[in-house]
Structures are given as C-alpha cells and as structure tokens.
Amino acid sequence: MASRSIPLVLRVCQRPLCYCIVCAILLILPYLFSSSYGGKSVINNALPPKEGFSVSKNPSARSREYEVNKELDRCIPSKALLKVFMYDLPPEYHFGMLGWKGDGKSVWPDIRSKIPSYPGALNLQHSIDYWLTLDLLSSTFPDRSGPCTAVRVKDSHEADVVFVPFFSSLSSNRYSKIHPPETQSINQLLQQKLVNYLTAQEEWKRSGGRDHIILAHHPNSMLEARMDLSPCIFILSDFGRYIPQVANLEKDIIAPYKHLITTFINDSSGFDGRPTLLYFQGGIDRKGGGLVRRELFDLLKDEKDVHFASGSLRENGTLEASQGMHSSKFCLNIAGDTPSSNRLFDAIASHCVPVIISDDIELPYEDVLDYSNFCICVPTSNATGKGFLIELLRSVNREDWTRMWKRLKEVEGYFEYQYPSKKDDAVQMIWQAVARKVPAIQQKVHKSQRFSRFDMADSEKSELSEDDQVDS
C-alpha cells in the first residue's frame, strides 16, 4: 500500500532509464505547446513573420475572414443602421436647381450614368443636402461600393425616419431675391408649397412631423417654414438664428461644413515644418458674436509669426488660404455673424490645430467625439485679454502640439463629404447621428399617440352628430 502513495514520476523512474525519459517527455510536452506557459502566451511572444511570409489557415477560417472584409467594403441593406423613407418631391426642390430637367418619367436623375454637379465657391460649404440625397439614392444599388449606414425603403411604415430632399441652402442662395412685380421670392414660394405638401401626407399625420428630417444648413435657409416645421429633426450648421423652441440639441443635429481649402495629403510637416504660429484670413468686421474678430485683430496684428488678415476665397483666395493653413501650427476659428464658421473644417483638413473662440458654438458629433484632443477652445473673455491668447499658444510644447496634429490626421475623414460615400466619412457620421436620435423620436411619437383612440372616438361622434343634423 505504501508504494501507491509514491508520486507517479518517482514510481516510473524506479524502472529502466528509458521509462523515465519517456514519461518526462510526456509530462513536459503539454506545457511546451500551451498558449499560456509560465503565465505568458508563447504564440503572442513569437517573432512576427517576415515580409511576404504567408501564415497557413484552414479554408473555413479564410472564407469567414474574406466575407467579413467584403462586408466592410459594400452596402448590405439588411444590415443598415437606419431605414429611411424619402419623399419623391418634384425636381424643382432638388436636382432641378442644378439644371437637371429629367425626361418626365422620374423625379430623380440616373446617377449611375451622370451625376448633376453642384455649384462651387461658397455654395459648396452648405451642400450637405446634395451628398445625403446621393447617398440615399445609391443605397439600393446592388453593386454599390462602400458600406451604408442608411438605406432607402419604399414603405414608410418600415422607416425609422422620413427624409425631405429639399436643397434649401442652394434655394436660399439662389432664389431669395424678389423680382417685381412679384411680391414673393421663389425661395419663399417653394417653402410654402413644401409645408402644404408635408402636412397633408400620411407620414406627417402619423408622427406630427417628429420623424421628418429637414436640411437647413445655411443659417438663412427655411426662414419662412422653420416655425411650421419645428417638430422635425433639423440638420444645421449652428443654432445662431434659431430660438430654442424651434431648434435645439435634444432633437436636432449639427453637421460640418464642407471644407473649401485643399486637403493636406501625405502631411509630414510636423512642428518645425510649420513656421507660422497662428493663422487667420477672412472677414474682420462682422455682426453679433463676430465683433470679437476686430478686437482680436487689434491685439494680434503686430505679433511676429502671426498671420491675421482680411481676405476672401475669391480669385486666388482658396489657394492662398490652403498654403497659409498648411504652413501654420494653429488656425483661428472665430465666431462670425453666427457661432460657426467653415474655417474650423478648413483647419481640420489642413491639420492646423484649431483655436476656437466662439462661446455659443455647437460641434458636430460631439456626443461621440472629444474635440479637446485636437482643438483648443478659449472663452471669448479670456481671448480678448491683452497678451493672453498669444502666451497660451506659445506655451504649447512640441509634444502636446504633435499629439493634437496626429489626432487631426486620424479624425479628418469624419468631416469629408464625397460620393460615393466611404466608411465613417461626413455622410455616414451624420446618418449615425440621426440613428442615435431614433429612440427619443419613437418615444415622442408613441407618447403623442396615447390618447389617439379617444380622439378617433370623438371624431366619429362628431361625424355621427353631423349626420343626425342632416337627417333631421
């Protein structure tokens, strides 16, 4: 009995030497091939394969990986985050403004063969309606490249939101003048007709307009209609010309401008490659919150390595601004007539660390994006203190600036409008922001329908009463 208490290895090793060796190998081998020998992963600590070396995988694993990669590169409607119903408005509300006349058979151009071009210059910075509409039109193409956050559905009962394809910013820019003897502009007439159309639709009556998306990115767009459409989700550049009862962060979305300067591709400039400390070029004398521009100009105009000048994007203005921002460490984004400015997005595309001086500004996707990692925000009261701003910027060391510069290069794609849209670009990020609003929208719609049964009953009673009066 005593021999049974002897450990296995010792008992085996009482036999010939070869038995000891075999048993030792059998006991040690599992540890050698374990993925966690000694508390560390043997596989993870291995040297990476040399360039060109192919690691063999079983066929099913390779097939699954291929399918996952394919899904990242194409639109799969059934997996879209957002289902969108889009009204088939007449061309005068959208592509008709771009010169597209159509053939009378469809209200939409065949964007597979030719895409109507959008006007450039300052029109382009508020062109979000154009890019979002193109994205929806292409979302059902079977061969569409790139992923899709939103997909268009034909049945509004299946939709999460209802999209109103009115190019309101372009309408505001082009059709706001009144031509006598007319007493209203084309822009005003289009808005009036749109309100009459929307409020008569079944989709509007179901939700009271709460799930409708209205694009009003230009600060002056939808001026006549915004009160009537206030239950809707507005996609705006800022809240500068809206009262809180009409537009607010609870229900609405802030979208980026389309940048106008040239994107800095393959930027390896770094701290020493940007000799200008601070850059600003634009209108200096503005209204409202933009009055601070004149104060800052007076404070900074004589500072060395600071470029602060009046200018526009006309003629060579875009090229000059691109060169200036590409060679500057910091770029000023100061409130203008409204809290927001396209310069923020020009700075991001230039990898020039934005310095935001606008107390009432709201920033795109700020519920998921931390701007403090790549921007410097300064209260106006501090920025206008003598010497404060320039001392603050000179105190930013190489390491901190480089960290923000690298982060700018990581996030710049979130602010890029393009067609076809790409993963997590501005179009997809806006749709994602809309998707995050859907639960709150549904809650409001459901809440509004609590007593709908009694409203219907009252309506039926009223009709019966009228019939009785007619009969009598």
Secondary structure by P-SEA (a helix, b strand, c coil): cccccccaaaaaacccaaaaaaaaaaaaccccccccccccccccccccccccbbbbbcaaaaaaaaaaaaaacccccccccbbbbbbbcccccccccccccccccccccccccbbbbcccccccccaaaaaaaaaaaacccccccbbbcbbbbcccccccccccccaaaaaaaccccccccccccaaaaaaaaaaaaaaacccccccccccbbbbccccccccccccccccccccccccccccccccccccbbbbbcccccccccccccccccccccbbbbccccccccccaaaaaaaaccccccbbbbbbccccaaaaaaaaaaaaccbbbbccccccccaaaaaaaaaccccccccccccccccccccccccbbbbccccccccaaaaaaaaaccaaaaaaaaaaaaacccccccccccccccaaaaaaaaaaaaaaaaaaaaaaaacaaaaaaaaaaaaaaaaaaaaac
